[in-house]
Amino acid sequence: MKRRWLGYAVLVFVAALYIYPFLIQLATSFKTDADATANPLLPWPRQWSFSVFRTLAEQDFPRWAANSVFVSVTVTIGRVVFDSLAGYALARLHFRGRSTVFGAILAVLAVPGVVLLIPKFLVLNQFGMYDTYSAMIIPLLVDATGVFIMKQFFETVPVSVEEAARIDGAGPFRTFWSVVLPMSKPALITLTILSFQGSWNELPHFIVSRQDPALNTLTSGVASLVSGELGQGNQFPLKLAAALLMTLPVAVVYFVFSRRFTQGTYEGVDK
Amino acid sequence: MSTLVTSAPAPATDPPRGGRRGTGRRDGRIGWLFLTPTLLVLGLFMVLPIVMALWVSVSDWTGNGSPFSSRVHFVGGDNYAALLAEPGLTRQNFATSVRNNGYFVLFVVPLQTALALFLAITLHRKKLRGRQFFRTAFYFPTVTSSVAISVVFLFLFSSTGTVNAALKLFGVDGPSWFADPRGIFHLALGDPAPPGALTGHGFLGLSWWDWFSGPSVAMCSIIVLVVWTTTGGFMLMFYAALQNLSSDVDEAALIDGANAWQRFWRVTLPQLRPTLFLVLTLGLIGTWQVFDQVYVLSRGNPANTTLTPAYLSYSTSFIGKQWGQGAAIAFLLFVVIVVFTLVQRWALRERGNRR
C-alpha cells in the first residue's frame, strides 16, 4: 500500500517537472517584460498583456508560418506517396537488385544527419538550387526511415489478398493501389503524422538550404529571433509566445493521436 | 530516429517463386518505377553530397564558385592535419569541441537511460491509474520542436529565470547559467588556480587542466534540456519491451523469495538487455550530433565551452568560409559515431554469446 503511494508521488513529481515549463511558457507569453522578469515562477500573469502577439503578427512571423505550412505539407505528401511506393516495391515486387537496393537504403539510414549538413549545402549550391523552395523541399521528399516503416508494414499484409487480386487479372500497380493501400490506413496515418512532425520541427536543413529571410520557416525564423536580430532587452514574452505558437500544430496532432505516438511508434505500426 | 525501433510482427512469407514467371518482368519494371523517386532523392541528396564533401575536405575551396573549378586545388590531408596535428587555433578549437561533446555524452547518455528505465518500470506496474496521462506528459517534449524547447529553457535558465527563482526559495543563489564558462569539475575543486603540472602539458593543443574541466555550467543547462527532452522516447522503448516480457520468470523469482530489488537486477534487467543496448546506441549516436540546441542557445559560447563538432563544422564552413576544414570536421565526426556504434555492436554480441 505504502509502495504504491510512493510510486504515484514519484510519477506526479516527474510529471510536474515535465508540465510546469509549458505552463510557465504559456503564462509568460501573456506577461509584460517586467512581469516576466520579476515573477518567473508564477504560472499566470499579474497583468494580462497581448501586445507580443500583435508584434509578432506585424513582423515576419506570419510569413514564417506560411512557409512552414507550405514546406511541411508538401514534404508530408511526398513522403507518404514515395515512401509507400518504395516500401511496396521492396516488400512485395520480385525483381533483380531488390535486396541490393534495400541494403543501400539501410546504409543511408545509418548516416548521421548532422554529418550531411555541409555536404547537402555543397550539392544544393552546385545545382544552383540554394536559397529556393525546391532546395528546402526536394531533399526532404523521401526519407529512408519512412521507406523502412512502409516495407515492414506491407510485409505483414497477407499474401493471399494480393494473390486473389492478381488471379482476377490486376497488375502490380492496380493491386497496390486498390487492394493493398486501402488496407494500409494505420501505417499511412502513422507515416503522415511522423512526416508532418519531422518536417515541421526540422531546423538544420533550413539553415543550410537557404539564407533569404523571406524563406525562413518557423524553426529557422524563431531561432534568428532568439539570437537577437530584434535586439532590445531580453523580450522573453515575445520569444516564448513565438515558441508557443510554433508548437501548437504539432501539439494538436499529438493530443489527438497521442495513443498512436506513444504506442504505434514503438510497438509496431500496425496497432 | 525513434522510429528505427519499430518492431513489426514477423513478416508474412513470400509467395513461392514458381508459377509466377509471367508477372516477373512486369514486377521488375514496376518495381524500379516505384523506387525511382526514392533512389533519385536519396542518391542526389544523401550519397552524392558525401562524395562531394569528401573532395572538398581535401581541397582549398573557399566557397566562391564551384568546388570543381580549376581555381580549386587538391591539398591532400592539409585540412585534417590542421585539425589534428598542426599547433594552432584550429586544432585547439577542434579539441575543445571534442572535449565539450565528450562530457555531454558522458552525462546525457547514462542520465537519460537510467531515468527512462526508471520511469518505464514505475509505469509498468499493474493497476496504475492515469498511465496514458503520464506517458503523454513524458513523451510530449520529444515530439516538440527543438527550437521551441530551447527557447523555453533559455527563459528557465536565464539569470532571472524560473530555475534561479526556484533555487532562491531554498536559499541558493543560482549562477547565470548560459553565461558561465567555468567547468564543474574545476568548481568542485573550489575553482583553484590551475596547477603548473597540468597546464604545462596537454593533448591536441589543449592543456590537461582544460581537458579535465568537466562540462561548463552553460553546458550543464544544455545537458538538462536534452535529458528532459529525450527521456520520454527511450522510456517508451523500455515500456514496450517490459510489456513483451512474460511474467512467469518474475513470479517464479517472487515465489523463491527474491525481493523487488533483486528481481529488478537479476530478472528484469537481464531480459531487457537488447533494449538497453539499443537505447545506449541511439543515445550515443544522437548525443554526438548535438547541433540544434547549441545553434539556438549558445552558438558555442561562453568561451567556446558549448562548442560541439557539429556546430564547429557549421561555423567553420558558413561563417569562417573554411569549407575544406568544415567538411573534414564532418567526416571526423562521422568516424567518431561509426566507431562508437561498432563498439556498441561488438559489446552487444559479446554479451549475447556469454549467455
Interface residues (C-beta under 8 A of the other chain):
Chain A: R4 G7 V10 L11 V14 A15 L17 Y18 I19 P21 F22 I24 Q25 T28 A36 T37 P40 L41 G78 V81 F82 D83 L85 A86 Y88 A89 L90 A91 L93 H94 F95 R96 R98 V101 A104 I105 V108 L109 A110 V111 P112 G113 V114 V115 L116 L117 I118 P119 K120 F121 L122 V123 Q126 I138 P139 L141 V142 A144 T145 V147 F148 I149 Q152 F153 E155 T156 V157 P158 V159 E163 R166 G171 P172 F173 F176 L194 Q197 W200 N201 L203 P204 I207 V208 L218 T219 V222 A223 V226 S227 N234 F236 K239 L240 A242 A243 L244 M246 T247 V250 A251 Y254 F255 S258 R259 F261 T262 T265 Y266 E267 G268 V269 D270
Chain B: M1 S2 T3 L4 V5 T6 S7 A8 P9 P11 A12 T13 D14 P15 R17 R20 T23 G24 R26 D27 G28 I30 G31 W32 F34 L35 P37 T38 L39 V41 L42 L44 F45 M46 V47 L48 P49 I50 M52 A53 V56 S66 P67 F68 L119 T122 L123 R125 L128 G130 Q132 F133 F134 R135 T136 A137 F138 Y139 F140 P141 V143 T144 S145 S146 V147 A148 I149 S150 V151 V152 F153 L154 F155 L156 S158 T160 G161 T162 N164 A165 A166 W228 G232 L236 M237 Y239 A240 Q243 I285 W288 Q289 F291 D292 Y295 V296 L297 R299 A310 S313 Y314 S317 F318 W323 G326 A327 A330 F331 L333 F334 I337 T341
